[in-house]
Amino acid sequence: MGGATHARWAACAVTVALAATACGGGGSGGGAGSGIVSSSWGDPQNPLEPANTNEVQGGKILDMIFRGLKRYDPRTGKAEDMVAESIETEDARNFTVTIKDGWTFSNGEKITAKSFVDAWNYGAHLDNNQKNAYFFGYIEGYDKVHPEKGEPSAETLSGLKVVDDRTFTVRLSQKFSTWPDTLGYPAFAPLPKAFYDDREAWLSKPVGNGPYTVDSYTKGSQMSLRKWEEYPGDDKAQNGGVDMRVYTDNNTAYTDLMAGNLDLVDDVPAAQLKNAKRDLGDRYINTPAGIIQTLAFPFYDSEWTKPGREKVRRGISMAINREQITETIFQKTRTPASDWTSPVLGADGGFQKGLCGKACEYDAAEARKLVEEGGGIPGGRLKVTYNADTGSHKEWVDALCNSVNKALGKDKACIGDPVGTFADFRGKASKQQLDGAWRAGWQMDYPLIQNFLEPNYFTDAPSNDGKYSDEEFDRLVNEANGETDTAKAVGTFQDAEKILAEDMPAIPLWYQNGSAGYSERVSDVSLNQFSVPVYDQIKVE
């Protein structure tokens, strides 16, 4: 069904160059583990509330300053206990959560069961307008605090109960055996009392319980994080802190890296991929990641929902020469996509190579035929919007449009439409302010097929910016979410994905590797399965 129906089998998740003022971003005095790492970054879309952040740049920070009940292993993505001592159930619907003793927030406040329950109730409530409210939807009582229509009839989720300082219970709306594995997603992080006492002050300098604290933040310039010496977890920071420097052009970041003015670039620009191995040697990282790049369409625009428009979208897809773009632009650090998930899932996890069929194969003649049969591109021109500050998107969007124009035999049938920053781009996309197609990359939050499908294509899902809606897709997703047998759930999700192959609400472009480069000043640099640097393990020489 449509509306704010929620995940039950697996919850969804879980972007002005700064002139460098010091070589490497800071000194390393003070002994082992005290050096400061400097890293490229992009301003997040929203203030760093855990339940209001659903994009990569903000997520990087939340993973540094918060720890939840679970944490995903940087190498495998497996959900492992962090603040949770145990999460127990006898019926896969009623859970008892016990948290470890000794955890505090960085301001000294003790973390209790109430720290989680209050944060989840805040995140779920309609009045708080949190982008990730949807992810609390499988807890009983969500329909009362976040109704699809009208005003809330309750202030808190009836399925949450504090038992004592270290224990709380959760009742779900139906069985969900793998629910605990979703709790590493930042939306489920605890919040301190300071958040509710003075939210604006907290947002200006968030207080969390992770290995780092926020020292300062100047939007458009830099966020400085520093090691929290009293952090109680076993993944303590191996450096003194990280300066996250905002760049509006990752080519500038790469230049700063090569000049010794930056320690880490976590997205090597496409223009430098052919040089990165030569420039950096073993300090260049290129590893598979759970990321897919797609081209999304505005289903909120009636021109794109007219009968036959699915042929236009399929035709545009067939006009894109993925093989050529991934080889020439990305130096084979991307792989042409043939479904809507990622190969890192594996066959058992739901990846289906070739699901998209011929629609994801280059065929200029068939592309022209389908676009004409579907009534042509609305307005006569496809505008592809992207953010210009990170990700080398200009290069591939230009190449994509050149491919489309050549295949369709029309000059400027496709044009790029840059937006200056990631934050501005995401703001326009999430508010349905784009009047053409746009890049809609997705980075998984953990290796589950649901994480690729539901948040992007389910009716009114939080990352469904194009407002695509299909009743049968929703029905199958709901059926999969209610299935406690993982293999059966995966199979049902795959059935839902076949509907995407027919409707083409977004065109799969390519699967992305994580790429990074780092200076001689740092070591132990790695990317996790989600292509995010494991900042806390980096050492400064």
Secondary structure, DSSP 8 states (H G I E B T S, - for coil): --TT---SSS-----------SGGGS--TTSTT--EEEEEE---SS---GGG--SHHHHHHHHHH---SEEE-TTT--EEESSEEEEEESSSSEEEEEE-TT-B-TTS-B--HHHHHHHHHHHH-GGG--TTGGGGTTBTTHHHHS-SSS--S-SS-TTEEEEETTEEEEEBSS--TTGGGGTTSGGG----HHHHH-HHHHHHS---SSSEEEEEEETTTEEEEEE-TT--SSS--SSSEEEEEE-S-HHHHHHHHHTTS-SEESS--GGGHHHHHHHHGGGEEEEEEEEEEEEE--TTSGGGTSTTHHHHHHHHHHT--HHHHHHHTSTTSEEE--SSS-GGGHHHHT--TTTTGGGGS--HHHHHHHHHHTT-SGGG-EEEEEESSSTTHHHHHHHHHHHHHHHHT-TTSEEEEEES-HHHHHHHHHTT--SSEEE--EE-SSS-HHHHHHHHHSTT-TT-TT----HHHHHHHHHHHT--SHHHHHHHHHHHHHHHHHH-SEEEEEEEEEEEEE-TTEES--B-TTS-B-GGG-EE-
